[in-house]
Amino acid sequence: MSDSFVRLGILAIFFGLCAWGSYRALLFAQTSATVRARVKAVGSVRAAPAEDRAGGAGAVWARLVEAVENSGLSLSDSNPDALRAKMIAAGFESPIAPQAYVLIRLIMVFAVPALGLLFLAVAGLEFNLVNIYFVGVISAALALLGPTYFIRARTSSRKTAITNGFPNCLDLLLVCVEAGLGLEAALDRISREMVDAEPEVSRLLVRTTLHLRAGASREEALRRLANLAGVDEITSFCTMLIQSERLGSSIGTTLRIFASEMREKRRMRAEEKAHKLPVLISVPLIVCMLPTMLGVLMLPAAIRVATQLLPALAGK
């Protein structure tokens, strides 16, 4: 009995550590939304991006990463540049984001198997070698692959949000430029107008405006915008503006042509999705409705065969 209590106590400690780590990870993931809400409450969006000014959870993660690295455990990845690029593409632009990602994976490698063993204890299953090995392997695989798939899903959703929101941004930019605003003033105005409708696009424009105010050249700020966005449309947009500035052509005319192309691309994407719908709908129709229809059509005949034809053939 005492061994069981000791085992449950150890598992409870691991469960508590896992719950604490999951809670902190959730706060870290929601830092961007929290900071945007605070900025909106004070009526200004001319602030640094969320990861740069994040207090609370961001500061806790920074201190935790620093403490772990000071203890002698390195949190650097074998390919730090590629990992940082992945984190930026997912929207985590903090300098400590790669180290925090490695630390979260390290915590989950121990915490998730502990949860699996706790499940074995709570479910009353036997602690034999097969169960422990099975739960440990599955839990460790989930712990290693879970953060990777989370980053991929967040990157995909962020790129989708930027791709869908950028044509609206381009239309507003064209209106502002034709109204006489300069590029920096137009980007600043659009970032304030789109903070609720397209937060990801607004966030990129805020950072670009801050780079321009900090003294960066327009070409440098636009190249940084293309690298941060990681979307082909924005990369083409930035390249177009850079070439327009070098050649001395009108930005308004260039924006008008590019906006027309973007609207055409958006219309083509919508048509492509519409053309895919019949094929996608046919799968659930075949899997779900076809067996039911066959059952409705064939069941009465099968009943009559079983109740009338088979007894008649048997001579009853």
SVG drawing of the C-alpha trace seen along z (x, -y; Angstrom):
<svg xmlns="http://www.w3.org/2000/svg" viewBox="-45 -65 72 94">
<polyline fill="none" stroke="black" stroke-width="0.4" points="0.0,0.0 2.8,-2.4 4.5,-1.8 1.3,-2.7 1.0,-6.0 4.7,-6.8 4.2,-6.0 1.0,-8.1 2.8,-11.0 5.6,-11.0 3.1,-10.9 1.2,-13.7 4.3,-15.8 5.0,-15.2 1.4,-16.0 1.7,-19.3 4.8,-20.2 3.1,-19.3 0.1,-21.4 2.3,-24.3 4.3,-24.0 1.2,-23.7 -0.4,-26.8 2.8,-28.8 2.9,-27.6 -0.7,-28.7 0.1,-32.1 3.1,-32.4 1.0,-31.5 -1.7,-34.1 0.7,-36.9 0.2,-38.6 -3.6,-38.7 -3.3,-40.0 -1.0,-42.9 -3.2,-43.8 -6.2,-44.0 -4.2,-46.3 -3.1,-48.5 -6.7,-48.8 -7.9,-49.7 -5.6,-52.7 -6.6,-53.7 -3.3,-53.4 -1.6,-50.8 1.7,-52.6 3.5,-50.1 6.1,-47.5 5.0,-44.0 3.6,-41.9 6.7,-39.7 9.0,-42.7 6.9,-44.3 5.4,-41.2 5.3,-41.3 4.0,-38.6 4.4,-35.3 7.1,-36.5 9.2,-37.8 8.7,-34.6 9.8,-32.5 12.8,-34.8 13.9,-34.3 13.3,-30.6 15.3,-30.2 18.1,-32.3 18.1,-30.2 18.2,-26.9 21.1,-28.1 23.0,-29.5 22.7,-26.1 24.8,-24.7 22.0,-23.2 22.2,-24.5 18.9,-25.2 20.3,-26.0 19.2,-24.0 21.6,-22.2 20.4,-24.6 19.5,-27.9 18.9,-30.0 16.4,-27.6 14.6,-27.3 14.4,-31.1 13.0,-31.4 10.3,-28.9 9.4,-30.7 9.2,-34.0 7.0,-32.4 4.7,-31.2 4.5,-34.7 6.9,-34.3 9.4,-37.1 10.9,-37.2 14.7,-36.7 14.1,-33.9 11.4,-32.1 13.7,-29.4 15.1,-28.7 11.6,-28.6 10.5,-26.2 13.4,-23.8 12.6,-24.1 8.9,-23.4 9.8,-20.2 12.2,-19.2 9.6,-19.6 7.0,-17.8 9.3,-14.8 9.2,-14.2 5.7,-15.5 3.7,-13.7 5.0,-10.2 4.4,-11.1 0.8,-11.9 0.6,-8.5 1.8,-6.7 -0.6,-8.6 -3.4,-7.5 -2.3,-3.9 -2.5,-4.4 -5.9,-6.1 -7.3,-3.6 -6.2,-0.8 -4.1,0.9 -1.2,3.1 2.2,1.6 3.9,4.3 6.8,3.8 4.5,3.9 2.1,1.2 4.9,-1.1 6.9,-0.7 3.8,-1.2 2.7,-4.3 6.2,-5.7 6.9,-5.4 3.5,-6.8 3.8,-9.7 7.3,-10.6 6.4,-10.6 3.5,-12.9 5.7,-15.2 8.3,-15.4 5.9,-15.8 3.3,-17.9 5.2,-21.2 6.4,-20.7 2.9,-20.2 1.7,-23.2 4.3,-25.5 3.3,-24.2 -0.4,-24.7 0.2,-28.2 2.5,-29.1 -0.1,-27.9 -3.0,-29.8 -0.8,-33.0 0.1,-32.8 -3.6,-32.2 -4.7,-35.2 -2.0,-37.4 -2.8,-36.2 -6.6,-36.8 -6.1,-40.2 -3.4,-41.7 -5.7,-42.6 -7.8,-44.8 -4.7,-46.4 -3.5,-47.0 -6.8,-48.7 -6.5,-51.0 -2.9,-51.8 -3.9,-52.8 -6.6,-55.1 -4.2,-56.7 -1.4,-57.2 -3.8,-58.7 -5.1,-61.0 -1.6,-62.5 -0.2,-60.6 3.4,-59.4 4.2,-55.7 5.2,-55.8 2.1,-57.8 -0.1,-55.5 1.3,-52.4 0.8,-54.0 -2.8,-54.9 -3.6,-51.5 -2.0,-49.7 -4.4,-51.7 -7.4,-51.1 -6.9,-47.3 -6.0,-46.4 -9.3,-44.7 -10.1,-43.4 -6.7,-42.0 -4.5,-41.9 -1.6,-40.0 -1.3,-42.4 -1.6,-45.4 1.1,-43.9 3.5,-43.7 2.7,-47.2 3.4,-48.5 6.8,-46.9 7.6,-48.3 6.6,-51.8 8.8,-51.5 11.7,-50.5 11.2,-53.5 10.9,-55.8 14.1,-54.3 16.0,-55.5 16.0,-52.5 15.8,-53.1 12.6,-52.3 14.3,-49.4 15.6,-47.9 12.3,-48.2 10.4,-46.6 12.9,-43.7 12.4,-43.1 8.6,-43.2 9.0,-40.5 11.1,-38.3 8.8,-38.6 5.6,-37.9 7.0,-34.9 4.2,-35.2 4.8,-35.3 2.3,-38.1 3.9,-40.5 7.4,-39.6 6.3,-40.5 4.7,-43.7 7.9,-44.8 10.0,-44.0 7.6,-46.0 7.9,-49.1 11.7,-48.8 11.9,-48.7 9.4,-51.5 11.5,-53.7 14.7,-52.9 13.2,-53.6 11.4,-56.7 8.0,-55.5 4.7,-56.5 3.8,-54.5 0.1,-55.1 0.1,-53.6 2.2,-50.7 -0.2,-50.0 -3.2,-50.2 -1.8,-47.6 -0.7,-45.3 -4.1,-45.7 -5.9,-44.7 -3.7,-41.6 -4.3,-40.7 -8.0,-41.0 -7.8,-38.7 -5.7,-36.2 -8.2,-36.3 -11.1,-35.7 -9.2,-32.7 -8.6,-31.2 -12.3,-31.5 -13.2,-29.8 -10.7,-27.1 -12.2,-26.3 -15.7,-26.4 -14.7,-23.9 -13.3,-21.6 -16.5,-21.5 -18.4,-18.9 -15.5,-16.5 -15.2,-17.0 -18.9,-16.7 -19.1,-13.4 -16.9,-11.6 -19.3,-12.0 -22.2,-11.4 -20.8,-8.0 -19.6,-7.0 -22.7,-8.0 -25.7,-8.2 -25.1,-5.5 -25.1,-2.6 -28.3,-4.0 -30.0,-4.3 -29.0,-0.8 -30.3,0.5 -33.7,-1.3 -34.0,0.1 -32.9,3.6 -34.1,4.3 -37.8,4.9 -36.8,7.3 -34.5,9.1 -37.2,9.4 -39.7,10.9 -37.0,13.3 -36.3,14.5 -40.0,14.8 -41.6,16.1 -39.1,17.3 -36.8,19.3 -39.5,21.2 -41.2,21.9 -37.9,23.3 -37.5,25.4 -40.9,26.9 -42.5,25.6"/>
</svg>
